[in-house]
Amino acid sequence: MLMLITYDVNTETSEGKKRLRKIAKECQNYGQRVQNSVFECLIDPTQFAKLKYKLESIMDLQTDSIRYYNLGSNWQNRVEHIGAKESYNPEGFLFV
Amino acid sequence: MLMLITYDVNTETSEGKKRLRKIAKECQNYGQRVQNSVFECLIDPTQFAKLKYKLESIMDLQTDSIRYYNLGSNWQNRVEHIGAKESYNPEGFLFV
């Protein structure tokens, strides 16, 4: 299934930036970063349970939020991208 | 249908902040802001075509990106929120 994960954090603080980096690192084990704080993970339910546990131990529950959207297995027709860089890559490396 | 709209923009510039405010204003005609740059719009296909046209005239196609995710009509079971503020409100007013 495709799980869309959106993470809301204040990146004007260094702690927020650090949490976003950690969240990104975990999500990128299962998929890709499509925007600065939006991740698409191709994942099965068991893997998702593990990932969810990790993300929720990284985030600050008082200030940050995470939303999970289950796009199911027929997700290809549900997604459309407009504008800059289809594959987001904050590190500047080229995905090939 | 529920259309999820995620907007990627550099808000460290005043132009970026301004575009985000305009995008938010348009999306909030059809739904709610659930995170800083994530919007959920309950919308029909005709309304969506109009909204899409507006958003794509506001965004900077060279630097920003928008992703649209069609969550269909059975979206209630597809969404989960963890952490701070279920209804995001950058203006500080209370939704009641």
Backbone of each chain as ProteinMPNN parsed JSONL, in Angstrom:
{"seq_chain_A": "MLMLITYDVNTETSEGKKRLRKIAKECQNYGQRVQNSVFECLIDPTQFAKLKYKLESIMDLQTDSIRYYNLGSNWQNRVEHIGAKESYNPEGFLFV", "coords_chain_A": {"N_chain_A": [[0.853, -1.203, 0.0], [0.324, 2.346, -0.509], [1.494, 4.7, 1.645], [0.931, 7.888, 2.626], [2.707, 10.366, 4.229], [2.552, 13.173, 6.181], [4.3, 15.75, 7.721], [4.255, 18.064, 10.26], [6.115, 20.63, 11.461], [7.914, 23.083, 13.301], [10.361, 24.504, 11.588], [11.949, 26.586, 12.094], [13.352, 26.412, 14.346], [16.313, 24.871, 15.664], [15.986, 22.414, 16.842], [13.575, 21.562, 15.742], [14.294, 21.369, 13.026], [16.121, 19.28, 13.253], [14.495, 17.165, 14.135], [12.878, 16.905, 11.862], [14.801, 16.033, 10.018], [15.402, 13.521, 11.114], [12.897, 12.235, 10.974], [12.591, 12.234, 8.202], [14.701, 10.55, 7.472], [13.895, 8.064, 8.518], [11.479, 7.655, 7.082], [12.455, 7.522, 4.515], [13.549, 5.034, 4.358], [11.547, 3.5, 3.403], [10.53, 4.669, 1.203], [10.046, 7.66, -0.637], [10.981, 11.127, -0.382], [8.822, 13.578, -1.177], [8.125, 16.178, -0.959], [9.176, 18.945, 1.117], [8.281, 18.217, 3.718], [6.762, 15.99, 3.226], [6.105, 12.635, 2.611], [6.196, 9.654, 0.708], [5.467, 6.377, 1.196], [5.966, 3.1, 0.233], [4.678, 0.362, 1.546], [4.131, -2.379, 3.807], [1.499, -3.495, 6.086], [2.725, -4.425, 8.505], [5.332, -3.389, 8.419], [4.588, -0.741, 8.393], [3.483, -0.379, 10.939], [5.77, -0.56, 12.493], [7.272, 1.605, 11.515], [5.609, 3.744, 12.17], [5.666, 3.655, 14.946], [8.347, 4.37, 15.369], [8.415, 6.97, 14.252], [6.656, 8.331, 15.888], [8.017, 8.31, 18.204], [10.05, 10.009, 17.683], [8.932, 12.511, 17.046], [7.717, 15.618, 18.521], [5.11, 15.482, 20.519], [3.621, 17.534, 21.583], [4.015, 19.802, 20.051], [4.403, 19.209, 17.328], [2.869, 17.72, 14.395], [1.71, 14.706, 12.839], [0.322, 13.381, 9.922], [-1.282, 10.591, 8.55], [-2.035, 9.13, 5.502], [-3.738, 6.683, 3.943], [-3.296, 5.486, 0.869], [-3.86, 3.172, -0.383], [-3.661, 0.338, -2.671], [-4.153, 0.932, -5.282], [-2.974, 3.435, -6.092], [-1.776, 4.892, -8.053], [-3.314, 6.41, -9.883], [-4.25, 8.338, -8.278], [-2.613, 10.417, -7.681], [-1.131, 13.536, -8.396], [1.349, 15.681, -9.678], [2.533, 19.007, -9.731], [4.695, 21.481, -10.965], [7.887, 22.366, -9.531], [10.613, 20.049, -9.358], [9.996, 16.765, -9.3], [10.997, 14.558, -7.843], [11.913, 15.09, -4.689], [14.841, 16.31, -3.277], [16.633, 17.113, -0.736], [19.309, 17.052, -0.174], [20.714, 17.436, -2.422], [21.804, 15.513, -4.073], [21.758, 13.493, -7.023], [19.11, 11.451, -7.933], [19.311, 8.339, -9.478]], "CA_chain_A": [[0.0, 0.0, 0.0], [1.073, 3.602, -0.449], [1.14, 5.516, 2.794], [1.409, 9.254, 2.53], [2.971, 10.857, 5.582], [2.858, 14.605, 6.194], [4.85, 16.081, 9.045], [4.208, 19.503, 10.518], [7.066, 20.963, 12.518], [8.495, 24.407, 13.144], [11.773, 24.329, 11.213], [12.728, 27.785, 12.434], [14.209, 26.058, 15.488], [17.266, 23.815, 15.286], [15.408, 21.14, 17.288], [12.587, 21.196, 14.72], [15.048, 20.918, 11.843], [16.73, 17.986, 13.58], [13.422, 16.15, 14.12], [12.497, 16.69, 10.458], [15.842, 15.185, 9.405], [15.235, 12.142, 11.617], [11.649, 11.716, 10.387], [12.884, 11.982, 6.78], [15.586, 9.385, 7.382], [13.073, 6.856, 8.752], [10.527, 7.474, 5.975], [13.175, 7.193, 3.282], [13.79, 3.592, 4.317], [10.406, 2.831, 2.767], [9.987, 5.39, 0.069], [10.742, 8.879, -1.034], [10.568, 12.442, 0.082], [8.291, 14.228, -2.367], [8.219, 17.604, -0.661], [10.036, 19.13, 2.292], [7.814, 17.431, 4.855], [5.789, 15.027, 2.709], [6.794, 11.403, 2.263], [5.363, 8.571, 0.197], [6.114, 5.117, 1.553], [5.358, 1.843, -0.217], [4.922, -0.296, 2.823], [3.05, -3.287, 4.202], [0.97, -3.093, 7.399], [3.671, -4.707, 9.589], [6.372, -2.363, 8.324], [4.004, 0.555, 8.749], [3.362, -0.32, 12.397], [7.115, -0.276, 13.02], [7.65, 2.973, 11.141], [4.75, 4.633, 12.956], [6.21, 3.648, 16.308], [9.584, 5.168, 15.346], [8.122, 8.391, 13.986], [5.976, 8.931, 17.037], [8.999, 8.483, 19.284], [10.922, 11.132, 17.283], [8.204, 13.784, 17.026], [7.294, 16.232, 19.781], [3.651, 15.378, 20.456], [2.996, 18.788, 22.019], [4.171, 20.899, 19.088], [4.406, 18.733, 15.944], [1.825, 16.745, 14.067], [1.903, 13.806, 11.699], [-0.905, 12.808, 9.379], [-1.085, 9.423, 7.695], [-3.105, 8.931, 4.525], [-3.578, 5.4, 3.263], [-3.756, 5.61, -0.524], [-4.188, 1.841, -0.88], [-2.759, -0.253, -3.665], [-4.383, 1.573, -6.588], [-2.695, 4.835, -5.795], [-1.139, 5.585, -9.194], [-4.201, 7.399, -10.5], [-4.727, 9.285, -7.268], [-1.572, 11.391, -7.374], [-0.684, 14.414, -9.488], [2.386, 16.633, -9.257], [2.679, 20.201, -10.58], [5.753, 22.413, -10.57], [9.306, 22.022, -9.397], [11.222, 18.793, -8.903], [9.109, 15.627, -8.969], [11.616, 13.869, -6.706], [12.518, 16.068, -3.801], [16.101, 15.833, -2.732], [17.196, 18.255, -0.025], [20.769, 16.932, -0.052], [21.321, 17.874, -3.671], [22.301, 14.404, -4.887], [20.86, 13.118, -8.103], [18.609, 10.07, -7.9], [19.369, 7.729, -10.82]], "C_chain_A": [[0.88, 1.241, 0.0], [0.564, 4.401, 0.739], [1.776, 6.889, 2.606], [1.558, 9.787, 3.949], [3.323, 12.34, 5.497], [3.226, 14.996, 7.617], [4.865, 17.589, 9.211], [5.102, 19.827, 11.705], [7.586, 22.371, 12.254], [9.985, 24.256, 12.848], [12.569, 25.617, 11.412], [13.575, 27.536, 13.686], [15.132, 24.924, 15.048], [16.739, 22.448, 15.723], [14.384, 20.638, 16.262], [13.258, 20.665, 13.466], [15.602, 19.517, 12.054], [15.666, 16.885, 13.551], [12.989, 15.861, 12.692], [13.518, 15.801, 9.746], [15.687, 13.728, 9.825], [13.999, 11.473, 11.022], [11.9, 11.324, 8.93], [13.703, 10.71, 6.624], [14.779, 8.086, 7.55], [12.145, 6.592, 7.562], [11.238, 7.016, 4.712], [13.65, 5.741, 3.24], [12.701, 2.861, 3.532], [9.895, 3.559, 1.542], [10.75, 6.642, -0.222], [10.126, 10.125, -0.425], [10.086, 13.185, -1.152], [8.186, 15.739, -2.206], [8.995, 17.723, 0.649], [9.587, 18.303, 3.5], [6.685, 16.485, 4.456], [6.533, 13.808, 2.161], [5.79, 10.391, 1.74], [6.092, 7.265, 0.449], [5.311, 3.941, 1.003], [5.679, 0.828, 0.855], [3.807, -1.29, 3.11], [2.634, -2.957, 5.639], [1.943, -3.335, 8.56], [4.795, -3.667, 9.605], [5.824, -1.011, 8.77], [3.879, 0.697, 10.262], [4.71, 0.024, 13.036], [7.52, 1.169, 12.754], [6.892, 3.988, 12.005], [5.29, 4.769, 14.383], [7.465, 4.528, 16.382], [9.285, 6.657, 15.188], [7.533, 9.064, 15.222], [6.886, 9.017, 18.265], [9.968, 9.629, 18.959], [10.193, 12.471, 17.443], [7.961, 14.326, 18.432], [5.771, 16.326, 19.729], [2.935, 16.678, 20.825], [3.005, 19.854, 20.925], [4.053, 20.453, 17.631], [3.146, 17.911, 15.673], [2.257, 15.9, 12.879], [0.517, 13.384, 11.235], [-0.531, 11.672, 8.434], [-2.29, 9.304, 6.779], [-2.831, 7.624, 3.802], [-4.165, 5.487, 1.859], [-3.994, 4.248, -1.166], [-3.212, 1.334, -1.918], [-2.974, 0.344, -5.061], [-4.168, 3.077, -6.482], [-2.211, 5.617, -7.02], [-2.017, 6.686, -9.797], [-4.676, 8.471, -9.527], [-3.789, 10.468, -7.056], [-1.241, 12.233, -8.607], [0.289, 15.443, -8.938], [2.453, 17.783, -10.258], [3.867, 21.014, -10.059], [7.107, 21.776, -10.412], [9.528, 20.584, -8.942], [10.264, 17.694, -8.413], [9.677, 14.803, -7.819], [12.384, 14.88, -5.871], [13.801, 15.506, -3.234], [16.846, 16.967, -2.048], [18.714, 18.211, 0.074], [21.471, 17.31, -1.355], [21.938, 16.752, -4.503], [21.268, 14.06, -5.955], [20.421, 11.67, -7.918], [18.697, 9.498, -9.305], [18.842, 6.305, -10.763]], "O_chain_A": [[2.027, 1.206, 0.446], [-0.618, 4.732, 0.835], [2.99, 7.02, 2.448], [0.645, 9.672, 4.766], [4.28, 12.718, 4.82], [2.556, 14.623, 8.581], [5.431, 18.304, 8.385], [4.87, 19.353, 12.818], [7.684, 22.795, 11.102], [10.774, 23.926, 13.734], [13.709, 25.732, 10.962], [14.417, 28.36, 14.042], [14.785, 24.124, 14.178], [17.003, 21.44, 15.068], [14.333, 19.448, 15.954], [12.849, 19.644, 12.911], [15.561, 18.676, 11.157], [15.902, 15.804, 13.012], [12.754, 14.705, 12.338], [13.148, 14.923, 8.967], [15.82, 12.817, 9.008], [14.038, 10.311, 10.619], [11.494, 10.254, 8.476], [13.43, 9.89, 5.746], [14.972, 7.129, 6.8], [12.034, 5.461, 7.089], [10.702, 6.224, 3.936], [14.105, 5.27, 2.198], [12.908, 1.744, 3.058], [8.934, 3.119, 0.91], [11.971, 6.685, -0.071], [8.962, 10.169, -0.025], [10.863, 13.403, -2.081], [8.161, 16.483, -3.186], [9.42, 16.719, 1.219], [10.42, 17.753, 4.221], [5.775, 16.215, 5.24], [7.459, 13.933, 1.36], [4.677, 10.278, 2.253], [7.208, 7.069, -0.031], [4.118, 3.81, 1.28], [6.842, 0.475, 1.048], [2.664, -1.076, 2.706], [3.337, -2.222, 6.333], [1.986, -2.541, 9.5], [5.16, -3.139, 10.656], [6.511, -0.239, 9.438], [4.138, 1.769, 10.809], [4.78, 0.796, 13.992], [8.035, 1.862, 13.632], [7.467, 4.957, 12.501], [5.355, 5.866, 14.938], [7.635, 5.316, 17.312], [9.836, 7.492, 15.904], [7.865, 10.203, 15.553], [6.572, 9.703, 19.238], [10.627, 10.158, 19.854], [10.775, 13.445, 17.921], [7.996, 13.579, 19.411], [5.212, 17.139, 18.993], [1.79, 16.899, 20.431], [2.117, 20.705, 20.872], [3.643, 21.243, 16.781], [2.459, 17.469, 16.594], [3.054, 16.321, 12.04], [-0.353, 13.07, 12.047], [0.4, 11.778, 7.636], [-3.433, 9.369, 7.231], [-1.811, 7.479, 3.129], [-5.383, 5.554, 1.686], [-4.297, 4.168, -2.357], [-2.09, 1.825, -2.035], [-2.09, 0.274, -5.915], [-5.068, 3.875, -6.748], [-2.231, 6.848, -7.026], [-1.528, 7.752, -10.171], [-5.406, 9.389, -9.9], [-4.124, 11.411, -6.339], [-1.091, 11.711, -9.711], [0.075, 16.004, -7.864], [2.434, 17.569, -11.47], [4.016, 21.205, -8.852], [7.435, 20.785, -11.065], [8.71, 20.003, -8.228], [9.798, 17.707, -7.273], [8.939, 14.394, -6.923], [13.383, 15.445, -6.314], [13.843, 14.368, -2.767], [17.599, 17.7, -2.689], [19.342, 19.225, 0.376], [22.69, 17.482, -1.379], [22.538, 17.023, -5.542], [20.073, 14.308, -5.799], [21.251, 10.774, -7.766], [18.2, 10.118, -10.245], [18.805, 5.619, -11.784]]}, "seq_chain_B": "MLMLITYDVNTETSEGKKRLRKIAKECQNYGQRVQNSVFECLIDPTQFAKLKYKLESIMDLQTDSIRYYNLGSNWQNRVEHIGAKESYNPEGFLFV", "coords_chain_B": {"N_chain_B": [[-15.743, 14.33, -3.21], [-12.658, 13.799, -1.394], [-10.005, 15.908, -1.628], [-6.651, 15.991, -1.21], [-4.247, 18.409, -0.712], [-0.963, 19.282, -1.091], [1.532, 21.65, -0.51], [4.577, 22.852, -1.543], [6.879, 25.162, -0.649], [9.347, 27.703, -0.342], [9.384, 29.189, 2.615], [11.068, 30.926, 3.762], [11.434, 33.186, 2.397], [9.864, 36.351, 1.767], [8.192, 36.467, -0.398], [7.578, 33.786, -0.823], [6.187, 33.196, 1.551], [3.999, 34.823, 1.123], [2.835, 33.685, -1.156], [2.114, 31.218, -0.054], [0.175, 32.062, 1.778], [-1.787, 32.975, -0.009], [-2.398, 30.613, -1.423], [-3.403, 29.11, 0.696], [-5.675, 30.582, 1.337], [-7.299, 30.22, -0.939], [-7.639, 27.404, -0.885], [-8.985, 27.122, 1.506], [-11.514, 27.912, 0.935], [-12.796, 25.642, 0.244], [-12.325, 23.784, 2.16], [-10.257, 22.671, 4.796], [-7.283, 23.775, 6.51], [-4.898, 21.595, 7.433], [-2.322, 21.199, 8.159], [0.68, 23.212, 8.129], [1.234, 23.531, 5.351], [-0.584, 21.852, 4.167], [-3.654, 20.827, 2.914], [-7.067, 19.929, 3.138], [-9.636, 19.323, 1.008], [-13.042, 19.191, 0.499], [-14.684, 18.504, -2.281], [-16.12, 18.906, -5.55], [-15.614, 17.52, -8.902], [-15.8, 19.646, -10.801], [-15.535, 21.997, -9.273], [-13.009, 21.442, -8.33], [-11.442, 21.609, -10.648], [-11.559, 24.345, -11.126], [-10.354, 25.352, -8.785], [-7.791, 24.252, -8.987], [-6.839, 25.554, -11.246], [-6.672, 28.161, -10.255], [-4.788, 27.849, -8.14], [-2.537, 27.072, -9.529], [-1.996, 29.319, -10.89], [-1.154, 30.978, -8.938], [1.093, 29.812, -7.709], [4.733, 29.544, -7.991], [5.997, 28.097, -10.665], [8.586, 27.327, -11.165], [9.93, 27.108, -8.763], [8.272, 26.201, -6.69], [6.168, 23.459, -5.575], [3.163, 21.59, -6.114], [1.202, 18.988, -4.884], [-1.443, 16.802, -5.634], [-3.735, 14.703, -4.114], [-6.103, 12.364, -4.594], [-8.452, 11.325, -2.484], [-10.852, 10.148, -2.728], [-14.318, 9.164, -2.084], [-14.672, 7.583, 0.102], [-13.033, 8.408, 2.324], [-12.765, 8.638, 5.03], [-11.737, 6.516, 6.585], [-9.166, 6.493, 5.824], [-7.488, 8.317, 6.885], [-5.338, 9.465, 9.444], [-4.495, 11.207, 12.38], [-1.83, 12.38, 14.359], [-0.594, 13.869, 17.297], [-0.013, 17.416, 17.749], [-2.667, 19.84, 17.633], [-5.427, 19.135, 15.88], [-7.08, 20.557, 14.102], [-5.611, 22.793, 12.123], [-4.707, 26.097, 12.645], [-3.491, 28.892, 11.637], [-4.003, 31.499, 12.186], [-4.762, 31.753, 14.739], [-7.348, 31.813, 15.711], [-10.137, 30.24, 17.281], [-11.598, 27.308, 16.145], [-14.971, 26.498, 16.25]], "CA_chain_B": [[-14.479, 13.63, -2.991], [-11.697, 14.555, -0.59], [-8.752, 16.149, -2.332], [-5.578, 16.443, -0.334], [-3.349, 19.281, -1.481], [0.248, 19.632, -0.34], [2.194, 22.752, -1.23], [5.964, 22.99, -1.128], [7.361, 26.509, -0.987], [10.33, 28.206, 0.606], [8.756, 30.269, 3.378], [12.08, 31.829, 4.313], [11.353, 34.441, 1.641], [8.551, 36.97, 1.972], [7.365, 36.091, -1.555], [7.102, 32.431, -0.549], [5.158, 33.308, 2.6], [2.83, 35.458, 0.513], [2.182, 32.685, -2.009], [1.469, 30.237, 0.831], [-1.06, 32.68, 2.298], [-2.791, 32.995, -1.085], [-2.801, 29.213, -1.666], [-4.236, 28.715, 1.838], [-6.957, 31.281, 1.22], [-8.098, 29.534, -1.971], [-8.006, 26.051, -0.436], [-9.92, 27.195, 2.626], [-12.878, 28.051, 0.415], [-13.361, 24.3, 0.02], [-11.98, 22.808, 3.183], [-9.494, 23.167, 5.935], [-5.834, 23.67, 6.571], [-4.657, 20.614, 8.49], [-0.956, 21.476, 8.591], [1.092, 24.511, 7.589], [1.087, 23.577, 3.894], [-1.404, 20.693, 3.788], [-5.049, 21.235, 2.9], [-8.028, 18.897, 2.753], [-10.77, 20.004, 0.398], [-14.192, 18.387, 0.067], [-14.847, 19.265, -3.509], [-16.513, 18.075, -6.692], [-14.628, 17.662, -9.976], [-15.865, 20.965, -11.448], [-14.908, 22.933, -8.338], [-11.581, 21.133, -8.268], [-10.802, 22.155, -11.852], [-11.433, 25.797, -10.906], [-9.362, 25.582, -7.726], [-6.498, 23.878, -9.552], [-6.453, 26.648, -12.138], [-6.271, 29.295, -9.405], [-3.556, 27.537, -7.401], [-1.404, 27.012, -10.453], [-1.658, 30.686, -11.309], [-0.514, 31.631, -7.78], [2.404, 29.21, -7.41], [5.858, 29.759, -8.894], [6.225, 26.75, -11.212], [10.024, 27.022, -11.19], [10.499, 26.866, -7.431], [7.31, 25.568, -5.777], [5.419, 22.339, -6.138], [1.876, 21.206, -5.524], [0.763, 17.618, -5.164], [-2.858, 16.546, -5.382], [-4.03, 13.296, -3.823], [-7.555, 12.143, -4.567], [-8.766, 10.298, -1.484], [-12.153, 9.569, -3.063], [-15.439, 9.5, -1.205], [-14.543, 6.814, 1.352], [-11.733, 8.857, 2.825], [-12.744, 8.732, 6.499], [-10.882, 5.498, 7.194], [-7.829, 6.574, 5.238], [-6.749, 9.437, 7.475], [-5.078, 9.42, 10.887], [-3.727, 12.357, 12.862], [-1.134, 12.193, 15.638], [0.143, 15.033, 17.797], [-0.599, 18.717, 18.034], [-3.762, 20.524, 16.927], [-6.104, 18.435, 14.779], [-7.422, 21.583, 13.108], [-4.55, 23.773, 12.078], [-5.237, 27.443, 12.473], [-2.34, 29.778, 11.765], [-4.424, 32.842, 12.606], [-4.945, 31.751, 16.185], [-8.75, 31.784, 16.119], [-10.597, 28.913, 17.664], [-12.72, 26.76, 15.375], [-15.963, 25.864, 17.133]], "C_chain_B": [[-13.576, 14.469, -2.089], [-10.402, 14.675, -1.388], [-7.753, 16.691, -1.318], [-4.603, 17.237, -1.187], [-2.154, 19.633, -0.615], [1.052, 20.622, -1.18], [3.604, 22.914, -0.676], [6.495, 24.335, -1.593], [8.385, 26.913, 0.064], [9.733, 29.397, 1.35], [9.79, 31.132, 4.095], [12.135, 33.134, 3.517], [9.956, 35.019, 1.839], [7.621, 36.639, 0.8], [6.769, 34.697, -1.349], [5.987, 32.433, 0.479], [3.858, 33.846, 2.008], [2.073, 34.456, -0.37], [1.466, 31.635, -1.156], [0.161, 30.794, 1.395], [-2.164, 32.665, 1.242], [-3.325, 31.596, -1.386], [-3.763, 28.768, -0.56], [-5.632, 29.316, 1.711], [-7.861, 30.582, 0.202], [-8.564, 28.16, -1.49], [-9.067, 26.1, 0.655], [-11.347, 27.544, 2.198], [-13.57, 26.694, 0.299], [-13.054, 23.322, 1.142], [-11.163, 23.429, 4.281], [-8.004, 22.944, 5.777], [-5.531, 22.725, 7.718], [-3.215, 20.667, 8.985], [-0.537, 22.765, 7.882], [0.908, 24.603, 6.076], [0.36, 22.346, 3.366], [-2.878, 21.063, 3.965], [-5.925, 20.063, 2.481], [-9.278, 19.595, 2.245], [-11.839, 18.991, 0.005], [-14.788, 19.108, -1.132], [-15.36, 18.341, -4.618], [-15.569, 18.352, -7.869], [-14.63, 19.037, -10.658], [-15.204, 22.027, -10.567], [-13.4, 22.716, -8.305], [-10.841, 21.705, -9.477], [-10.574, 23.66, -11.704], [-10.338, 26.104, -9.887], [-7.953, 25.347, -8.256], [-5.964, 25.012, -10.447], [-5.938, 27.843, -11.32], [-4.932, 29.035, -8.731], [-2.349, 27.596, -8.328], [-1.08, 28.381, -11.057], [-0.985, 31.454, -10.164], [0.912, 31.12, -7.582], [3.48, 29.663, -8.394], [6.291, 28.376, -9.394], [7.701, 26.342, -11.2], [10.548, 26.598, -9.823], [9.572, 26.095, -6.493], [6.767, 24.289, -6.402], [4.117, 22.137, -5.39], [1.659, 19.742, -5.865], [-0.699, 17.48, -4.771], [-3.033, 15.052, -5.158], [-5.541, 13.154, -3.723], [-7.867, 10.991, -3.619], [-10.172, 9.728, -1.674], [-13.241, 9.952, -2.083], [-15.396, 8.704, 0.102], [-13.219, 7.128, 2.035], [-11.623, 8.775, 4.341], [-11.788, 7.735, 7.149], [-9.441, 5.568, 6.706], [-6.922, 7.566, 5.961], [-6.546, 9.232, 8.979], [-4.179, 10.582, 11.268], [-3.104, 12.034, 14.215], [-0.49, 13.53, 16.035], [-0.686, 16.289, 17.913], [-1.765, 19.054, 17.109], [-4.32, 19.824, 15.682], [-6.543, 19.403, 13.681], [-6.383, 22.679, 13.175], [-5.152, 25.152, 11.854], [-4.145, 28.468, 12.703], [-2.707, 31.167, 12.252], [-4.704, 32.916, 14.096], [-6.384, 31.813, 16.639], [-9.149, 30.35, 16.448], [-11.741, 28.493, 16.758], [-13.701, 26.13, 16.342], [-17.105, 25.289, 16.302]], "O_chain_B": [[-13.708, 15.691, -2.026], [-9.79, 13.676, -1.769], [-7.986, 17.708, -0.665], [-4.186, 16.787, -2.255], [-2.304, 20.21, 0.462], [1.224, 20.451, -2.387], [3.789, 23.094, 0.528], [6.552, 24.61, -2.792], [8.293, 26.506, 1.222], [9.594, 30.483, 0.787], [9.441, 31.965, 4.931], [12.81, 34.081, 3.922], [8.991, 34.285, 2.051], [6.407, 36.54, 0.979], [5.602, 34.459, -1.662], [4.97, 31.762, 0.31], [2.766, 33.387, 2.344], [0.844, 34.386, -0.34], [0.357, 31.211, -1.483], [-0.838, 30.08, 1.48], [-3.323, 32.382, 1.546], [-4.525, 31.403, -1.579], [-4.79, 28.141, -0.824], [-6.637, 28.645, 1.948], [-9.048, 30.38, 0.455], [-9.727, 27.793, -1.661], [-9.939, 25.235, 0.726], [-12.276, 27.478, 3.003], [-14.799, 26.621, 0.26], [-13.47, 22.165, 1.091], [-11.365, 24.587, 4.647], [-7.538, 22.076, 5.04], [-5.872, 23.019, 8.864], [-2.92, 20.232, 10.098], [-1.317, 23.34, 7.123], [0.476, 25.638, 5.568], [0.644, 21.859, 2.272], [-3.292, 21.545, 5.02], [-5.571, 19.299, 1.583], [-9.905, 20.368, 2.97], [-11.567, 18.046, -0.734], [-15.333, 20.203, -0.997], [-15.071, 17.145, -4.623], [-14.806, 19.318, -7.833], [-13.573, 19.534, -11.048], [-14.42, 22.848, -11.045], [-12.62, 23.667, -8.26], [-9.735, 22.227, -9.339], [-9.534, 24.183, -12.103], [-9.509, 26.991, -10.091], [-7.042, 26.137, -8.008], [-4.786, 25.365, -10.392], [-4.916, 28.448, -11.646], [-4.045, 29.889, -8.746], [-1.287, 28.1, -7.964], [-0.023, 28.572, -11.657], [-0.322, 32.465, -10.399], [1.827, 31.9, -7.319], [3.171, 30.112, -9.498], [6.872, 27.588, -8.648], [8.022, 25.154, -11.222], [11.498, 25.821, -9.732], [10.047, 25.405, -5.591], [6.893, 24.069, -7.607], [3.987, 22.463, -4.21], [1.9, 19.312, -6.993], [-1.134, 17.969, -3.729], [-2.532, 14.238, -5.933], [-6.175, 13.762, -2.861], [-7.581, 9.831, -3.916], [-10.629, 8.917, -0.868], [-13.116, 10.929, -1.344], [-16.009, 9.101, 1.093], [-12.4, 6.244, 2.287], [-10.522, 8.835, 4.887], [-11.115, 8.053, 8.129], [-8.597, 4.783, 7.136], [-5.726, 7.642, 5.678], [-7.48, 8.867, 9.693], [-3.22, 10.898, 10.564], [-3.76, 11.487, 15.101], [0.085, 14.225, 15.198], [-1.895, 16.242, 18.142], [-1.828, 18.608, 15.963], [-3.758, 19.913, 14.591], [-6.402, 19.118, 12.492], [-6.289, 23.404, 14.165], [-6.0, 25.342, 10.982], [-3.898, 28.871, 13.84], [-1.841, 31.931, 12.679], [-4.864, 34.002, 14.654], [-6.638, 31.862, 17.842], [-8.564, 29.388, 15.95], [-12.729, 29.213, 16.611], [-13.308, 25.31, 17.172], [-18.042, 24.714, 16.856]]}, "name": "protein", "num_of_chains": 2, "seq": "MLMLITYDVNTETSEGKKRLRKIAKECQNYGQRVQNSVFECLIDPTQFAKLKYKLESIMDLQTDSIRYYNLGSNWQNRVEHIGAKESYNPEGFLFVMLMLITYDVNTETSEGKKRLRKIAKECQNYGQRVQNSVFECLIDPTQFAKLKYKLESIMDLQTDSIRYYNLGSNWQNRVEHIGAKESYNPEGFLFV"}
